[in-house]
Every structure is written in structure tokens, then in C-alpha cells.
């Protein structure tokens, strides 16, 4: 987002945090779902996006348009938070859409946080991403843009029923819709990172040939926290193809100390002789 859009989103995010400190988890989750419904409308209606982000119209005028459009279709809490969004300044209509999607997701994460389940939601999203990545057929089905979202959501719901929280299942549906214009797997990854960020943590994606023990994982997390000055949550992926060692991805930083990488570097060096 550009600067003006970031400021507008920050105002709505602060209002959400204030609201979530006092509201019950179920109420916050309902608000997140309602904001998600509005983001779906904005995704389908480009003219509405343009009208609600038009700098030639006053913030009050845009808020009035939103109120007229929504009527009694959503609750007062969601309507108030969306009102904060549309009265802000938006660099482009697409950034208003992104902000609405993000606000709905943050409300769902806030509901899990309020219930004390946010860490579990983070883990459930990551584990489901691993399940999908390990099954090419399932990955192709869930990533198929032609298949109706409702049909794919029914499949993920059946796979996760009884194995994941209601918030996790809802966030997987958000990923199916292409959260932030991302692929399904890319959206899942971003949701994991947003969950960690709400817990004031950074995510380290670690690839190893064999699983780290709990003690090894804790030591690695502590060392990374010292390096980055922030608590780090370690997400392991086991891939025997790396042969040994480990690689660590944090944001755009990649530390690859796998045996596979060393062999590849050696092979490339010999090829240049």
C-alpha cells in the first residue's frame, strides 16, 4: 500500500484493536465474517470500489454511501469499522479492497486471540498448508480458479471438520478466495504470518531432512530471536531430499546450510573449471 492507504488502514486497525479488547470472541468473529462478506461484494463490484475510494467525494459522503448500501445486512460493529475505512484516503480502489480483506482477517484472528486460541490457529493453518503441499492432486483441486469457491470450501470444510477450529476453517476459505490477490498456498502462508504477527512473533520456515527435536527447535528459535530482536516461531518442513543440515527462511532472508546446497555449489564450481 502507498502511504495514504497505509495511514487509513492503520486507523481502522487501531479501532479494531480497541473494539476487540472488550468484545467477546464470538462477537468479534461475527464481525470478521461480516467484513469478509463486504470485501466479497467489493471484489465483484469495481464501480462500488471506485465510488467508496473516490477522493473527489468527502469521507462523510462515502460513509453515507456505504451505510445506504449495507442497510441492516450487517451488524453495527462491522459497519462502524468499515466506516472508518471508507472515510480514509485511498491511493487506488484496489487498495481499499485489500484493506477490507485484511481487516476481516484481522478481526477473525483477534477473535481467536480473545479466546486464547491464536497460537493453535497459526499451527493449524501451517499444518494444513503442509498437507496440501504434500498432495499434488489436492493442491490442484483447491487452487483451481475455475472451480467455484463454495465447492472448494465444502471440500476443505470436510477435511478440517473436527480437526481445526471454526476460525481456521473460515480463514482457509479466505485463502481459497485468493486473499490479497495471492495463490491459495501463498494466501495460507500470509495468514500464518499475520497470526504470528498478532502474537508479536516472526515466522521462521525451517526445512530439514529429519524432524528437529523439541529442544533443538527451541534452541533454534532462541538464536533467531536474538538475531532479529523479536520472538520467532519455527515452522518445520521435513524434506529428505536436502540430505542433511537445514535451511531457514525469515521474510526475504534465506540461510541455506543444507548438504544438498553444498553439493550443488560444489558441482557448479567444478563445472566452471
C-alpha positions in Angstrom: 0.0 0.0 0.0 1.0 3.6 -0.6 1.4 6.0 2.4 -2.1 7.4 2.4 -3.7 4.0 2.2 -1.4 2.7 5.0 -2.5 5.5 7.3 -6.1 4.9 6.5 -5.8 1.2 7.2 -3.8 1.9 10.4 -6.7 4.0 11.8 -9.2 1.1 11.1 -6.8 -1.4 12.6 -6.4 0.6 15.8 -10.2 0.9 16.1 -10.4 -2.9 15.7 -7.9 -3.5 18.4 -9.8 -1.2 20.8 -13.1 -3.0 20.0 -11.5 -6.5 20.4 -10.2 -5.7 23.9 -13.7 -5.5 25.2 -15.9 -7.7 23.0 -16.4 -11.4 23.3 -14.7 -13.8 20.9 -17.8 -14.9 19.2 -19.0 -11.3 18.6 -15.6 -10.4 17.1 -15.7 -13.5 14.9 -19.1 -12.5 13.6 -17.8 -9.0 12.8 -14.9 -10.5 10.9 -17.3 -12.7 8.9 -19.5 -9.7 8.1 -16.5 -7.6 6.9 -15.4 -10.6 4.8 -18.9 -10.6 3.1 -18.4 -6.9 2.3 -15.0 -7.5 0.8 -16.5 -10.1 -1.4 -19.0 -7.5 -2.7 -16.2 -5.0 -3.3 -14.2 -7.7 -5.2 -17.2 -8.3 -7.5 -18.2 -4.6 -7.9 -15.4 -2.5 -9.3 -17.7 0.5 -9.6 -18.5 0.4 -6.0 -14.8 0.2 -5.1 -14.2 3.3 -7.1 -17.1 5.2 -5.5 -16.0 4.3 -2.0 -12.4 5.4 -2.6 -13.1 8.5 -4.8 -11.0 11.4 -3.5 -13.4 13.8 -5.0 -16.1 12.7 -2.6 -15.9 13.6 1.1 -15.4 10.9 3.7 -18.8 11.5 5.1 -20.3 11.1 1.7 -18.5 7.8 1.1 -19.6 6.6 4.6 -23.2 7.5 3.8 -23.0 5.6 0.5 -21.7 2.5 2.4 -24.4 2.8 5.0 -27.1 3.0 2.3 -25.7 0.0 0.5 -25.4 -2.1 3.7 -28.6 -1.2 5.4 -29.3 -3.8 8.1 -27.4 -6.6 6.3 -24.5 -6.5 8.8 -24.2 -5.6 12.4 -23.3 -2.2 13.9 -19.8 -3.3 14.9 -18.8 -4.2 11.3 -20.5 -1.2 9.9 -18.6 1.1 12.2 -15.2 -0.4 11.4 -15.9 -0.3 7.7 -17.0 3.3 8.1 -13.5 4.1 9.5 -12.0 2.5 6.4 -14.0 4.3 3.7 -13.7 7.8 5.3 -9.9 7.5 4.9 -7.8 8.4 1.9 -7.1 5.6 -0.6 -4.4 5.7 -3.3 -6.3 3.3 -5.5 -9.6 1.4 -5.3 -7.7 -1.9 -5.2 -6.0 -0.8 -2.0 -9.4 -0.2 -0.4 -10.3 -3.8 -1.3 -7.1 -5.2 0.1 -7.6 -3.2 3.3 -11.2 -4.5 3.7 -10.0 -8.1 3.2 -7.2 -7.6 5.7 -9.5 -6.0 8.3 -11.8 -9.0 8.1 -8.9 -11.4 8.6 -7.5 -9.4 11.5 -11.0 -9.5 13.1 -11.0 -13.3 12.8 -7.5 -13.5 14.3 -8.5 -11.1 17.1 -11.4 -13.4 17.9 -9.1 -16.4 18.2 -6.7 -14.3 20.3 -9.5 -13.3 22.6 -10.5 -16.9 23.0 -6.8 -17.9 23.7 -6.6 -20.0 20.5 -4.5 -17.8 18.3 -1.3 -20.0 18.5 -3.4 -23.1 17.7 -5.0 -21.3 14.7 -1.5 -20.4 13.4 -0.3 -24.0 13.7 -3.5 -25.4 12.1 -3.1 -23.1 9.1 0.5 -24.2 8.7 -0.2 -27.9 9.1 -3.0 -27.7 6.5 -0.7 -26.0 4.1 1.8 -28.8 4.5 -1.0 -31.4 3.9 -1.9 -29.6 0.7 1.7 -29.2 -0.5 2.3 -33.0 0.0 -0.7 -33.9 -2.1 -0.4 -32.6 -5.7 -3.9 -33.7 -6.6 -5.5 -31.9 -3.7 -3.4 -28.8 -4.3 -4.5 -28.7 -7.9 -8.2 -29.0 -6.9 -8.0 -26.3 -4.2 -6.0 -24.0 -6.4 -8.3 -24.3 -9.5 -9.6 -20.8 -10.2 -12.4 -22.2 -12.4 -13.9 -24.4 -9.7 -16.5 -22.5 -7.6 -15.2 -21.3 -4.2 -18.2 -22.7 -2.4 -17.4 -26.2 -3.9 -13.8 -26.0 -2.8 -14.8 -24.6 0.6 -17.1 -27.6 1.1 -14.1 -29.9 0.5 -11.8 -28.1 2.9 -14.6 -28.0 5.5 -15.0 -31.7 5.3 -11.2 -32.2 5.5 -10.9 -30.0 8.6 -14.1 -30.8 10.4 -13.3 -31.9 13.9 -9.6 -31.3 13.3 -9.4 -27.5 13.3 -11.2 -24.5 14.9 -14.0 -22.6 13.3 -11.7 -19.6 12.8 -9.1 -21.8 11.0 -11.7 -23.2 8.7 -13.0 -19.7 7.9 -9.5 -18.4 7.2 -8.9 -21.3 4.8 -12.0 -20.2 2.9 -10.5 -16.7 2.8 -7.3 -18.2 1.3 -9.4 -20.1 -1.3 -10.8 -16.7 -2.4 -7.3 -15.5 -3.1 -6.6 -13.3 -0.1 -4.7 -10.2 -1.3 -4.5 -11.5 -4.9 -2.4 -14.5 -3.9 -2.5 -18.1 -4.8 -4.1 -20.5 -2.4 -0.8 -21.7 -0.9 0.6 -18.1 -0.9 -2.5 -16.9 0.9 -2.2 -19.6 3.6 1.4 -18.6 4.2 0.4 -15.0 4.5 -2.3 -15.9 7.0 0.2 -17.9 9.1 2.4 -14.8 9.2 -0.4 -12.5 10.2 -1.4 -14.8 13.0 2.2 -14.8 14.2 2.4 -11.0 13.9 -0.6 -10.6 16.1 1.2 -12.6 18.7 4.2 -10.2 18.1 6.2 -13.0 16.5 8.1 -13.6 13.3 7.9 -16.9 11.4 10.9 -18.9 10.5 10.3 -21.6 7.9 12.8 -24.4 8.5 13.5 -27.2 6.1 15.3 -30.3 7.4 16.0 -33.8 6.3 14.7 -35.2 9.6 12.5 -33.6 12.3 14.2 -31.4 14.9 13.6 -32.4 18.5 11.6 -30.1 20.7 14.8 -29.0 22.4 16.6 -28.3 19.0 13.6 -26.3 17.8 13.6 -24.2 21.0 17.4 -23.5 20.7 17.0 -22.5 17.1 14.1 -20.2 17.9 16.0 -18.6 20.7 19.1 -18.0 18.5 16.9 -16.5 15.8 15.1 -14.3 18.3 18.4 -12.9 19.4 19.4 -12.2 15.8 16.1 -10.5 14.9 15.2 -8.9 18.2 11.8 -10.4 18.3 10.3 -13.7 19.3 10.4 -16.3 16.5 8.0 -19.2 15.8 9.6 -22.1 14.0 7.7 -23.9 11.3 9.3 -27.2 10.2 9.1 -28.9 6.9 10.7 -32.3 6.5 12.3 -33.0 3.1 14.7 -35.9 2.9 15.9 -34.5 -0.4 18.0 -31.9 1.4 20.1 -34.8 2.8 21.1 -33.0 6.0 21.7 -29.6 7.6 18.9 -27.1 7.4 17.6 -24.0 5.6 15.9 -21.2 7.3 13.6 -18.6 5.6 12.6 -15.5 7.5 10.9 -12.9 5.3 13.3 -12.3 2.4 16.3 -13.7 4.3 17.3 -17.2 3.4 20.0 -19.2 5.3 20.7 -22.4 3.4 23.1 -24.8 5.2 21.7 -28.0 3.7 24.0 -30.7 2.4 22.1 -30.5 -0.9 23.0 -26.8 -1.2 26.7 -27.6 -0.5 26.8 -30.4 -3.1 25.1 -28.1 -5.6 27.6 -25.3 -5.0 30.5 -27.8 -5.3 29.1 -29.3 -8.6 28.6 -25.8 -10.1 32.2 -24.8 -9.1 33.6 -27.9 -10.7 31.6 -27.3 -13.8 33.2 -23.9 -14.3 36.7 -25.2 -14.3 
